[in-house]
Amino acid sequence: MAGIRDPRRVMPVVGLIWSGDLKADIGPELEDILGRIVLKSASRPFDHTPYYNKEMGDQLTRQWWAFGDLVMPDRLVEFKHRTNATEKKYLNAQGGRHVNIDPGLLSLSNLVLASTKNYAHRICLGQGIYAEVTLLYKHKGFVPLEWTYLDYREASALEFFTRARGILREDLTRSEDV
């Protein structure tokens, strides 16, 4: 029987989708939850699905952020609950969300996202939160899976997560955690 070992630390990330101008600077609030921001993707229109349109409108923007304070993977449930609470602070005039914040964890081998919705490819972590492996790192790059969201499949997303992984690898190497 193999001995139980602590997992490697991972990099918190978020996927943001917002409507109109993101008037509130949620950066400091997310840094309080996830640590210091070390990388942001370019902002781009989010037009892959009308899923959020009824709640948030149809002029949506997508961006990803990576955080440099590495954590143990068991914090994903906490992060999802805290980012959900943050979303509730920024409701639009109709009572819907102004911003959608999807936390995840980036490791050297994959990207795992948190969800409040169960599905066949998700695993319950507890407290109503599920985990989904969204991207795998293989052959020197991230590859999507059958269920990976369309925007996470795009070259710009894969490049962002590859850059974030490079920062993660450097941090782990410096701390001799590789």
Secondary structure as the mmCIF struct_conf table of DSSP 4:
data_model
#
loop_
_struct_conf.conf_type_id
_struct_conf.id
_struct_conf.beg_label_comp_id
_struct_conf.beg_label_asym_id
_struct_conf.beg_label_seq_id
_struct_conf.end_label_comp_id
_struct_conf.end_label_asym_id
_struct_conf.end_label_seq_id
HELX_LH_PP_P HELX_LH_PP_P1 ALA A 2 ILE A 4
HELX_LH_PP_P HELX_LH_PP_P2 ASP A 6 ARG A 9
STRN STRN1 VAL A 10 VAL A 10
STRN STRN2 MET A 11 SER A 19
BEND BEND1 GLY A 20 GLY A 20
BEND BEND2 ALA A 24 ALA A 24
HELX_RH_AL_P HELX_RH_AL_P1 GLY A 27 LEU A 34
STRN STRN3 ILE A 37 LYS A 40
HELX_LH_PP_P HELX_LH_PP_P3 SER A 41 SER A 43
STRN STRN4 ARG A 44 PRO A 45
BEND BEND3 HIS A 48 HIS A 48
BEND BEND4 PRO A 50 PRO A 50
TURN_TY1_P TURN_TY1_P1 TYR A 51 TYR A 52
HELX_RH_AL_P HELX_RH_AL_P2 ASN A 53 MET A 56
BEND BEND5 ASP A 58 ASP A 58
STRN STRN5 LEU A 60 PHE A 67
BEND BEND6 GLY A 68 ASP A 69
STRN STRN6 VAL A 71 VAL A 71
HELX_RH_3T_P HELX_RH_3T_P1 PRO A 73 ARG A 75
HELX_RH_AL_P HELX_RH_AL_P3 LEU A 76 LYS A 89
BEND BEND7 TYR A 90 TYR A 90
STRN STRN7 LEU A 91 LEU A 91
TURN_TY1_P TURN_TY1_P2 ALA A 93 GLN A 94
BEND BEND8 GLY A 95 GLY A 96
STRN STRN8 ARG A 97 ARG A 97
BEND BEND9 HIS A 98 HIS A 98
STRN STRN9 VAL A 99 LEU A 106
BEND BEND10 LEU A 108 SER A 109
STRN STRN10 ASN A 110 SER A 115
BEND BEND11 THR A 116 LYS A 117
TURN_TY1_P TURN_TY1_P3 ALA A 120 HIS A 121
STRN STRN11 ILE A 123 GLY A 126
TURN_TY1_P TURN_TY1_P4 GLN A 127 GLY A 128
STRN STRN12 ILE A 129 LYS A 138
TURN_TY1_P TURN_TY1_P5 HIS A 139 LYS A 140
STRN STRN13 GLY A 141 PRO A 144
TURN_TY1_P TURN_TY1_P6 GLU A 146 TRP A 147
HELX_RH_AL_P HELX_RH_AL_P4 LEU A 150 ARG A 153
BEND BEND12 GLU A 154 GLU A 154
HELX_RH_AL_P HELX_RH_AL_P5 ALA A 155 ARG A 174
TURN_TY1_P TURN_TY1_P7 SER A 175 GLU A 176
#
